[in-house]
Amino acid sequence: MSSGSFPCQNKFDKVIKIYYRKNFLFFFFAWLQVLWKLKKHRVEKVLLSNPILVINQLIISKLKANKIIFLEDGLMNYFPFSPPRYKVKTFVQKIFCLEDDEIFNRIEYTYLLKPDEAVFYKGTPRKLHLNEFIDEQSHRSLRGQLKDKAVFAGQPLYNIGIFSIEEYNEAVNKLIQKYNIDYYIPHPFSSEKEKIDCPYLDLNKEKVTLEVLAYDCNFTVYSFGSSISYTTKLINPCIKSILFKPRQWSNRVLDMITRHCDQVISL
């Protein structure tokens, strides 16, 4: 995903780009960028959606932010999530004097679409009202294209061992054909090796998310367990959500989706 594809950049007065990859050596390049690009910046509060990423923790440390506002990050907020303790992550945190708990202790509020169902949050949970940020006049043609259509929300499950890339392509193509799905929406971190026989609806290029489009547009969303399956439904109850559940997926992880989607189809 290119930095130019991030949505809603026009809402900010200034955009600072930190180029980062999940690579031990590349992290030090990101650290140099943080030191240089943020050297004149100090803030009282930081808003972010993933406080366990080391790069986010480094930025918070550099900005000397005393308070953090945690925005919903998807499924991680709705099951008993524990921050992973990878050896590389732990080593890097020690080098830069970073700790998950120290970051968590600074979180003042967690804004959530469904705070009464949240399991993993820090500070005080609060309701996230997206309608205050959505411009109903933007992306009108895209909303028209999506209206009453069926879309498949892609996920790079081949990166976490649920499928191989070949198995993923085969499974998605069979489901798209069987259920007459109109568009495939690639994940921001999808592989170039994906070969899906369906018109693509690349929201990254449009710099918009499906949640924004869902606010006043009805459609049907299919997925293997994308958070889009419940976020769009909570934003617009008229949206139809269908979960294709691979047997490898944990019921605990998918519990939030199964509670809110219209149908669960076991694979």
Helices and strands as residue ranges (DSSP letters): G 3-5, G 9-11, H 24-37, E 45-48, H 54-63, E 67-71, G 75-78, H 87-95, H 100-104, E 107-112, G 115-117, E 124-127, G 130-132, H 140-146, E 150-153, G 157-159, H 165-178, E 183-185, H 203-206, H 210-214, E 220-223, H 228-235, E 240-245, H 251-260, E 263-266
